[in-house]
Amino acid sequence: MTIDPAQALTLPAGLFRRFQAAMRPLASLSADQSSPLITCLSGGADSTALALLAESYARQTGRQHSTIIIDHGIRPAAAQEAARTAQRMRQCGIAATIRRVTAAAPSSGIQPWARAQRYAIVTADARQQGAVLLLGQHAGDQAET
């Protein structure tokens, strides 16, 4: 079954226009205006909404778009959750790649470690593909620096 990304979520009026407006200055950062877009996808509401918006934007602008899902391997259910998230994206016609962290998790400081692993993987993939990397955040998120 394939779901049309434009109909995958009921979005508030004007949200896609605001997304397009937000993408304009970001587009100028890329030397190639046809650079692919990659959304780092956790499966949460913020990154899922971003992936759907980015897919619609990519289709309208002739860009390629894909998602990367990171399986940190921290919890036993992580691989299964990543697979479900990838399946949801594929049902929307969005390419999804699962990347597994291979480094051993530390005994403490797991959140900063996981963030560093995630960013290392997605930035390397984006650089390799010459892509613009998109990260979903919401107002309640802690700024990740």
Steps between C-alpha positions, in 0.01 A plus 500: 500500500629846409384814678517840331732713720280802435213313664699313765435765762232759542712811538388843621420744221805683375753263657649389167528864388688579824725201436573621147582846634734350761676296232576802277800631697623145565490423129749779437753327728529218249709576192284260302133594520413143403691347793312209652334534839553253783279501807644349818197307622440382855140396438368767737241756400746780426731308267209316337326829421829636368548194277151536352544874443846445350363233265229736375757778462741270316232390256405861427861611451629195311736389776558151632403437862574213733504424870765351725393317814768433760483180703726571797461142623449628853166329564392151394200638306704762310548294182131414484400866554740612226353242261144618574601862444667413169192305391274800573722723287509251214120478511505876436734452205799639691836322486615385843838367606571354842854551625616310807754640743782248527697661783449359848282717723672649806391410852412864571426811297291301255293792366796717393668190357186406302467856368867505391461161328180609326648825373820332384302254289249742349754773425733249333213369286387853410854603403548186292178572310549877481166530680333757721440340841171573678450443874156522661473694823215662686486790744519269802815321384835569660731663251753239394844652469 
